[in-house]
Amino acid sequence: MRVTTRVTAAIAGCGMALGMVSSPLMAQDKEPIRIGVMASLSGAFAQMGADGVDGVKLAVEEFGGEINGRPVKLFIEDSAMDPSVAVEKTRALVNRDGAQVVLGPLSGAAGLAVKKGAGEFPDATIIVAGSAAEDITMRGVAPNVFRTSYTGAQPTFPLGDYAYDQGYRKVAIVAEDYAFPYAQVGGFMKTFCARGGSVPKKIWVPIGTSDYSSAVAQIPPDVDALFVALGGTDAVNFIRQMDDFGLLDQMDILGGTVTVDGTQLASIGPLMEGVVSGSIMSGQLENDAYKSLDRKFGELRGRPPSLFVENYYRAAKWALLALEDVDGNVEDQEALRKELLQTSFQAPGSFVSFDRYHNVVPDVYLNRVEKVNGEWRNVPIRTYSRVSQFWTFDPEQYQAAPAYDRDTPSCP
C-alpha cells in the first residue's frame, strides 16, 4: 500500500512528443508501459484538454519517463466531447496501441459512456482524469474504472450552503445541457434548497453556444444571484455578453467549478473579479506539491496551472505511484488496481485517497477571484477537508434517489 507525501522532484521540460518520454538508456531495451491519454482537444473545451495533456507530461517527467526500468510511452487522443468518440478512442488506445492504462476522458457524458463500455476492456485500467458525471463512480461500480478528478456535485454542495448564508433566497441557473453541469447544479440545489432557497429558472444551453442573447433574456429580474455552470469558450462568451448587455454589475454571480477555472481567468479575469465558486483546486495553495506545479507550469505556459493541469497530473501520478508499487508490472491488472485503491498522496490540489466506490476523496475550496501579483487567481476563502462524493448524506440513500438531470432536483 502506498501512502506518501513525496513532493515533486526536479521536472525536466515538458515539450514531449508522442512516444518514449525522456527514458534512460537502460530502459530502452525493456517493454514499454503504454498509457493512453484522452482529452477534449477540439471544440469549446480544447484549451482545457491541452492543459490536461500538459499535466500528464509533467507527471511522467517527474518519474524520469520510466518505472522500474520500463519506459513510459504515451498515446494521446482527442475524445472531442463526444461519448461515442470517447468509446471509439478507448477502443483504439487499448486494441490498436496496446494501452494498459487509459487516463481520461475530460467531459461528463464521455466519461459515462466509457464507464458503461468498460467491460469491453478487462485488461486495461481506466482512470477518469477529468469527467465529473456522478454515475461514473456510483449507482454501480466498474472494477476497472477509477476516478481521480471529482463528481460534479462534490464542490458545489458547500457552495449551496454558502449562497444561503450570504442571504440569497432566489437563484437562477445557466448551464450547459449535459451530465457534468447536471451534477454541478444538482449538488448546489441539494444543499441550497434544503436550507429554504428556491431556483425559479434553469436555463440549459448546448455546448459550443456562441450567442447567449436568448438565454440572457430568460434570466428572471428578481433573483438574488445567478449560478453559472459553463466551461471553456462557453463561459468566456457568456460572461462577455453579460458585460455587453450591462448585466454583470446588476446581479451577483456564483461560479461552477470550470466557469472560473484558470483557463478562463487568463482571458476574462477582470470581468470575474469577486466571483465565488466551488472547486477541488485553488489558485493559491501552500503545499509544496502545488508550489512545484505552479512554478513548472508557469515556466511552460506563462500562467498559473488550471484545474485540468492538476487533474490530469494527479491522475498520471496516481497511476505511476501504483505502478511503482507493483514494480512496473502493468500486466498484472488485478495487483495494479489493488494498489491504486490503496494509494494516497499529497496532490497539488490537496491530499487525496479513494473511497470504496473508486472515487477520489479530496479537499474542496470555495474560491474568490482576485488579482494576486498581477495574475487573476482563485483565492480560497473556505476549505472543506476530505469531502465525500455523497457530502454528508447516506451513500445508499443517495444512490437510491434519481440521478441529477435537467429537471431533478426542483425547488421553484
Secondary structure, 3 states (H helix, E strand, C coil): CCEECCCCCCCCCCCCCCEECCCCHHHCCCCCEEEEEEECCCHHHHHHHHHHHHHHHHHHHHCCCEECCEEEEEEEEECCCCHHHHHHHHHHHHHHCCCCEEECCCCHHHHHHHHHCHHHCCCCEEEECCCCCHHHCCCCCCCCEEECCCCCCCCCHHHHHHHHHCCCCEEEEEEECCHHHHHHHHHHHHHHHHCCCECCCEEEECCCCCCCHHHHHCCCCCCCEEEEECCHHHHHHHHHHHHHCCCCCCCEEEECCCCCCHHHHHHHHHHHCCCEEEECCCCCCCCHHHHHHHHHHHHHHCCCCCHHHHHHHHHHHHHHHHHHHCCCCCCCHHHHHHHHHHCEEECCCCEEEECCCCEEECCEEEEEEEEECCEEEEEEEEEECCCCCCCCCCHHHHHHCCCCCCCCCCCC
